């Protein structure tokens, strides 16, 4: 089983046992016509290493009551306004985890850390590959992703990016229990 402190932006396949600290229903729409009922709860969950916001949907909402322990299987991290949110989709499972007795570390909430998307430059091709690219016949621009100059599609402008931790705004620090 993994730990909350090990979670990173846009990752998946996490198996955790967490305690629900609080749960607040934010969407409760009854079924109408051919549409199914929708329920969404935002919960603060955690383990001995930290806490994070968990978004529970539909049947999951019944299992996430304050004080309960739940096992999350194949959970993923979604990004919402630059912050991490834990969720369990169709390929995962939320189940009661009886027999647990740990107290979550509440002064380290991963959802209060703000991340920003930054472009990651791709390294230049080694000299041997550059010579091979120059010797290869040029394909029509539409097959190279519309780029000119013989660079392969998806070069430095391929949209590659990764998240970097940004400084938390003063309001987030105050919410985490700090003083401003």
C-alpha positions in Angstrom: 0.0 0.0 0.0 1.2 3.5 -0.9 1.2 6.6 1.3 -0.3 10.0 0.8 3.1 11.8 0.8 4.1 9.7 -2.2 1.4 11.1 -4.5 2.4 13.2 -7.4 0.4 15.2 -10.1 -1.3 13.3 -12.9 -0.3 9.8 -11.7 -2.5 6.8 -11.3 -2.5 3.2 -10.0 -2.4 4.2 -6.3 -3.5 1.8 -3.6 -4.1 3.5 -0.3 -5.8 3.0 3.1 -7.0 6.4 4.4 -9.2 7.8 7.1 -12.0 10.2 6.2 -11.6 13.4 8.2 -14.6 15.2 6.7 -17.1 14.8 3.8 -19.2 17.4 2.2 -21.7 16.7 -0.5 -21.2 19.3 -3.3 -23.5 17.8 -6.0 -26.8 15.9 -5.3 -28.9 15.8 -8.5 -31.9 13.4 -8.6 -32.5 11.2 -11.6 -34.5 13.0 -14.4 -35.8 11.2 -17.4 -33.0 9.0 -18.9 -30.3 10.7 -16.7 -29.0 8.9 -13.7 -28.8 10.5 -10.2 -25.5 12.2 -9.5 -23.8 12.6 -6.1 -20.4 14.1 -5.5 -18.7 14.6 -2.2 -15.4 16.3 -1.5 -13.6 14.7 1.4 -10.4 15.3 3.3 -8.7 12.0 3.7 -5.3 11.0 5.0 -2.9 8.7 6.6 0.1 9.0 8.9 2.1 10.9 6.2 -0.4 13.6 5.2 -3.9 14.5 3.8 -5.4 15.2 0.4 -8.9 16.1 -1.0 -10.7 13.1 -2.3 -13.6 13.4 -4.8 -16.1 10.6 -4.1 -18.8 10.0 -6.8 -22.2 8.2 -6.7 -21.9 4.9 -4.8 -18.6 6.0 -3.3 -20.3 8.8 -1.3 -22.0 6.2 1.0 -18.7 4.9 2.1 -16.9 8.1 2.9 -18.4 9.3 6.2 -16.3 11.3 8.7 -14.3 8.9 10.9 -14.5 5.9 8.5 -11.4 4.1 7.1 -11.5 3.3 3.4 -9.3 1.3 1.0 -8.8 3.0 -2.4 -7.7 0.7 -5.2 -6.3 2.0 -8.5 -6.8 5.7 -7.5 -5.5 8.5 -9.6 -4.5 12.1 -9.1 -6.5 14.7 -11.0 -5.4 18.4 -11.2 -8.1 21.0 -10.4 -7.1 24.7 -10.6 -3.4 23.8 -10.0 -4.1 21.5 -7.0 -4.0 17.7 -6.6 -7.3 15.8 -6.0 -7.5 12.1 -5.4 -10.2 10.2 -7.3 -11.2 6.6 -8.0 -12.6 6.0 -11.5 -14.3 3.1 -13.2 -11.1 0.9 -13.1 -10.7 1.4 -9.3 -12.6 0.5 -6.2 -13.5 2.2 -2.9 -14.2 -0.2 0.0 -14.5 0.0 3.8 -11.3 -0.9 5.6 -12.3 -2.1 9.1 -9.7 -2.7 11.8 -7.6 0.5 11.1 -6.6 2.8 14.0 -4.1 5.4 12.7 -4.4 9.2 13.0 -3.8 11.2 9.8 -1.1 13.9 9.8 -3.3 16.9 9.3 -0.5 19.6 9.0 0.6 18.3 5.6 -2.3 18.7 3.0 -1.1 17.9 -0.5 -4.1 19.7 -1.9 -2.9 23.1 -0.6 0.2 22.9 -2.7 -0.3 24.8 -5.9 1.4 23.5 -9.0 1.8 25.2 -12.4 2.4 23.6 -15.8 5.8 24.5 -17.2 7.1 23.5 -20.6 10.0 21.0 -20.7 12.5 21.5 -23.5 13.4 18.4 -25.4 17.2 17.8 -25.8 18.8 18.3 -29.2 19.4 15.1 -31.3 23.0 13.8 -31.1 25.2 14.7 -34.1 24.9 11.2 -35.7 21.1 11.4 -35.7 21.2 15.0 -37.2 23.2 13.7 -40.1 20.7 10.9 -40.7 17.8 13.3 -40.6 19.5 15.6 -43.2 20.1 12.6 -45.5 16.5 11.4 -45.3 14.2 12.7 -48.0 11.7 15.4 -46.7 8.1 14.2 -46.4 5.2 16.5 -47.2 4.6 19.1 -44.5 1.3 17.6 -43.5 3.1 14.3 -42.5 5.7 16.2 -40.4 3.1 17.9 -38.3 3.3 21.1 -40.3 6.8 22.0 -39.2 9.3 23.4 -41.6 13.1 22.9 -41.7 13.2 19.1 -41.6 12.6 18.8 -37.8 10.5 15.9 -36.9 7.0 16.5 -35.6 7.0 16.9 -31.8 10.4 18.6 -31.5 10.9 21.2 -28.9 7.4 22.4 -29.3 5.8 19.0 -28.8 3.7 20.2 -25.8 5.7 18.2 -23.3 5.3 19.7 -19.9 5.6 18.7 -16.3 4.3 20.2 -13.0 6.4 22.2 -10.7 5.5 23.2 -7.2 4.5 26.8 -6.9 4.5 28.9 -3.7 1.2 28.6 -1.9 -0.8 31.8 -1.7 -1.1 33.3 1.8 -4.8 32.2 2.1 -3.7 28.5 1.6 -1.0 28.9 4.2 -3.6 30.3 6.6 -5.9 27.5 5.8 -3.1 25.0 6.6 -2.8 26.5 10.1 0.0 28.9 9.4 0.0 32.6 10.4 0.4 35.5 8.0 
